């Protein structure tokens, strides 16, 4: 009840907001709870597994897992920060201005730009979508999508640190990945059809507040995703090293073509961020350098999260054609490059 002045009387019931007690937690809250849950799972898992597993095996697993994560984390953080900066503060119109007007010439230029502008796999798909939405030829945008997470400076430095005695691995990764990206772009230009790809509209924010918000959201999103995939990759690599019988691994590693296909398939399944995958590859010491190169070239271009992202952004028709094309090119070019350099 209210009086003539519009004020509530003392007898009126004051009701709480309709969403009282049901407010959604901030993403950072979910991240904190997720990290705490992971810590408890690891602690309880070790306590449960210790009586069942040889202590030396468990210690070896822990050492390998921690070493992979600790080595990769600085590069992961730096790469995600740069990727979020580019996503938020470099307008998509910039790309249209610097790329040649002819799609055939724009493809290698877009590949070269991927070498100097960092971007992880999760960021490259929406960036490529934004380029297409603003008039960049799909072939050029797809070339950048493949090249940026594979040959940017952060990835190459991480590869050099992971393979300190093999500069040929760094050169091989750069050369093979760039060739695959350009060939895939040209193949789409020659054989791709407009009805095979869906180009979504991506309105961007131009005010400073919106850009900072985009930066924060990109950092949070990419760090959670990339960090999670790094943990999964570290767990998988450590498990392979300590649980798979050495004679099995050696049996696969001793068959060159099978070793290459196994590591290429493993790269797809493990879905490791490109800033961290070199440390996992280096830990697979039983395999040949060419097989490791295939792992490093395939991973940033074809993995489970990229398949999901490309399907969601560009449609199933696109993913069903472009993903197998990229995988085959990545394996073939890796074999040729490894035969020449490694």
JOLIN-V817012 format. One record per residue. PHI is phi in whole degrees, 0 to 359 (none if undefined). BURIAL is 1 if it has 9 or more other ideal C-beta (glycine too) atoms within 8 Angstrom, else 0. Layout:
BEGIN
phi=PHI burial=BURIAL
phi=PHI burial=BURIAL
END
This chain:
BEGIN
phi=none burial=0
phi=236 burial=0
phi=271 burial=0
phi=293 burial=0
phi=274 burial=0
phi=87 burial=0
phi=262 burial=0
phi=287 burial=0
phi=276 burial=0
phi=292 burial=0
phi=272 burial=0
phi=292 burial=0
phi=275 burial=0
phi=268 burial=0
phi=266 burial=0
phi=287 burial=0
phi=303 burial=0
phi=297 burial=0
phi=259 burial=0
phi=299 burial=0
phi=80 burial=0
phi=235 burial=0
phi=290 burial=0
phi=286 burial=0
phi=292 burial=0
phi=293 burial=0
phi=305 burial=0
phi=298 burial=0
phi=295 burial=0
phi=299 burial=1
phi=297 burial=1
phi=297 burial=0
phi=296 burial=0
phi=297 burial=1
phi=295 burial=0
phi=297 burial=0
phi=296 burial=0
phi=297 burial=1
phi=299 burial=0
phi=294 burial=0
phi=297 burial=0
phi=295 burial=0
phi=295 burial=0
phi=293 burial=0
phi=297 burial=0
phi=294 burial=1
phi=297 burial=0
phi=285 burial=0
phi=278 burial=1
phi=305 burial=1
phi=291 burial=0
phi=265 burial=0
phi=241 burial=0
phi=303 burial=0
phi=299 burial=0
phi=293 burial=0
phi=295 burial=1
phi=295 burial=1
phi=296 burial=0
phi=295 burial=1
phi=300 burial=1
phi=297 burial=1
phi=298 burial=0
phi=295 burial=1
phi=298 burial=1
phi=295 burial=0
phi=297 burial=1
phi=297 burial=1
phi=292 burial=1
phi=293 burial=0
phi=294 burial=1
phi=276 burial=1
phi=302 burial=1
phi=301 burial=0
phi=292 burial=1
phi=296 burial=1
phi=296 burial=1
phi=297 burial=1
phi=296 burial=1
phi=295 burial=1
phi=297 burial=1
phi=295 burial=1
phi=298 burial=1
phi=294 burial=1
phi=297 burial=1
phi=295 burial=1
phi=300 burial=1
phi=272 burial=1
phi=247 burial=0
phi=260 burial=1
phi=293 burial=0
phi=297 burial=1
phi=297 burial=0
phi=301 burial=0
phi=295 burial=1
phi=294 burial=1
phi=287 burial=0
phi=268 burial=0
phi=274 burial=1
phi=300 burial=0
phi=290 burial=0
phi=278 burial=0
phi=303 burial=1
phi=299 burial=0
phi=280 burial=1
phi=289 burial=1
phi=299 burial=1
phi=294 burial=1
phi=294 burial=1
phi=297 burial=1
phi=296 burial=1
phi=294 burial=1
phi=294 burial=1
phi=296 burial=1
phi=283 burial=1
phi=244 burial=0
phi=240 burial=1
phi=295 burial=1
phi=188 burial=1
phi=279 burial=1
phi=301 burial=1
phi=298 burial=1
phi=276 burial=1
phi=292 burial=1
phi=292 burial=1
phi=296 burial=1
phi=295 burial=1
phi=297 burial=1
phi=297 burial=1
phi=295 burial=1
phi=297 burial=1
phi=297 burial=1
phi=296 burial=1
phi=257 burial=1
phi=102 burial=0
phi=288 burial=1
phi=302 burial=1
phi=306 burial=1
phi=299 burial=1
phi=291 burial=1
phi=297 burial=1
phi=291 burial=1
phi=297 burial=1
phi=296 burial=1
phi=304 burial=1
phi=280 burial=1
phi=282 burial=1
phi=304 burial=1
phi=282 burial=1
phi=259 burial=1
phi=230 burial=1
phi=287 burial=1
phi=302 burial=0
phi=297 burial=1
phi=295 burial=1
phi=292 burial=1
phi=295 burial=1
phi=299 burial=1
phi=295 burial=1
phi=295 burial=1
phi=290 burial=1
phi=290 burial=1
phi=239 burial=1
phi=295 burial=0
phi=256 burial=0
phi=221 burial=0
phi=298 burial=0
phi=297 burial=1
phi=293 burial=1
phi=294 burial=1
phi=297 burial=1
phi=297 burial=1
phi=296 burial=1
phi=298 burial=1
phi=295 burial=1
phi=295 burial=1
phi=294 burial=1
phi=295 burial=1
phi=297 burial=1
phi=298 burial=1
phi=297 burial=1
phi=291 burial=1
phi=297 burial=1
phi=294 burial=1
phi=296 burial=1
phi=295 burial=1
phi=297 burial=1
phi=292 burial=1
phi=297 burial=1
phi=280 burial=0
phi=244 burial=0
phi=288 burial=1
phi=242 burial=0
phi=301 burial=0
phi=285 burial=0
phi=277 burial=1
phi=232 burial=1
phi=257 burial=0
phi=258 burial=1
phi=284 burial=0
phi=277 burial=0
phi=225 burial=1
phi=295 burial=0
phi=252 burial=0
phi=267 burial=0
phi=248 burial=0
phi=276 burial=0
phi=298 burial=0
phi=298 burial=0
phi=297 burial=1
phi=292 burial=1
phi=295 burial=1
phi=295 burial=1
phi=298 burial=1
phi=300 burial=1
phi=296 burial=1
phi=294 burial=0
phi=294 burial=1
phi=300 burial=1
phi=297 burial=1
phi=296 burial=1
phi=292 burial=1
phi=292 burial=1
phi=295 burial=1
phi=291 burial=1
phi=295 burial=1
phi=297 burial=1
phi=296 burial=0
phi=292 burial=1
phi=296 burial=1
phi=299 burial=1
phi=299 burial=1
phi=296 burial=1
phi=297 burial=1
phi=297 burial=1
phi=296 burial=1
phi=295 burial=1
phi=296 burial=1
phi=295 burial=1
phi=299 burial=1
phi=292 burial=1
phi=252 burial=1
phi=255 burial=0
phi=284 burial=0
phi=305 burial=0
phi=300 burial=0
phi=291 burial=0
phi=293 burial=0
phi=299 burial=1
phi=295 burial=1
phi=297 burial=0
phi=290 burial=1
phi=295 burial=1
phi=281 burial=0
phi=256 burial=0
phi=306 burial=0
phi=293 burial=0
phi=290 burial=0
phi=299 burial=1
phi=295 burial=1
phi=294 burial=1
phi=296 burial=1
phi=289 burial=1
phi=296 burial=1
phi=294 burial=0
phi=297 burial=1
phi=299 burial=1
phi=294 burial=1
phi=285 burial=0
phi=284 burial=1
phi=54 burial=1
phi=274 burial=1
phi=299 burial=1
phi=294 burial=1
phi=286 burial=1
phi=237 burial=1
phi=292 burial=1
phi=297 burial=1
phi=290 burial=1
phi=291 burial=1
phi=299 burial=1
phi=296 burial=1
phi=284 burial=1
phi=273 burial=1
phi=290 burial=0
phi=286 burial=0
phi=267 burial=1
phi=288 burial=1
phi=302 burial=1
phi=294 burial=1
phi=296 burial=1
phi=296 burial=1
phi=298 burial=1
phi=300 burial=1
phi=301 burial=1
phi=286 burial=1
phi=277 burial=1
phi=290 burial=1
phi=308 burial=1
phi=289 burial=1
phi=250 burial=1
phi=219 burial=1
phi=210 burial=1
phi=297 burial=0
phi=289 burial=1
phi=291 burial=1
phi=300 burial=1
phi=294 burial=0
phi=295 burial=1
phi=295 burial=1
phi=296 burial=1
phi=292 burial=0
phi=278 burial=1
phi=249 burial=1
phi=99 burial=1
phi=291 burial=0
phi=299 burial=1
phi=294 burial=1
phi=299 burial=1
phi=295 burial=0
phi=257 burial=1
phi=284 burial=1
phi=293 burial=1
phi=299 burial=0
phi=301 burial=1
phi=295 burial=1
phi=298 burial=1
phi=297 burial=0
phi=298 burial=1
phi=296 burial=1
phi=292 burial=1
phi=296 burial=0
phi=294 burial=1
phi=297 burial=1
phi=297 burial=1
phi=295 burial=1
phi=296 burial=1
phi=297 burial=1
phi=294 burial=0
phi=276 burial=0
phi=261 burial=1
phi=253 burial=1
END
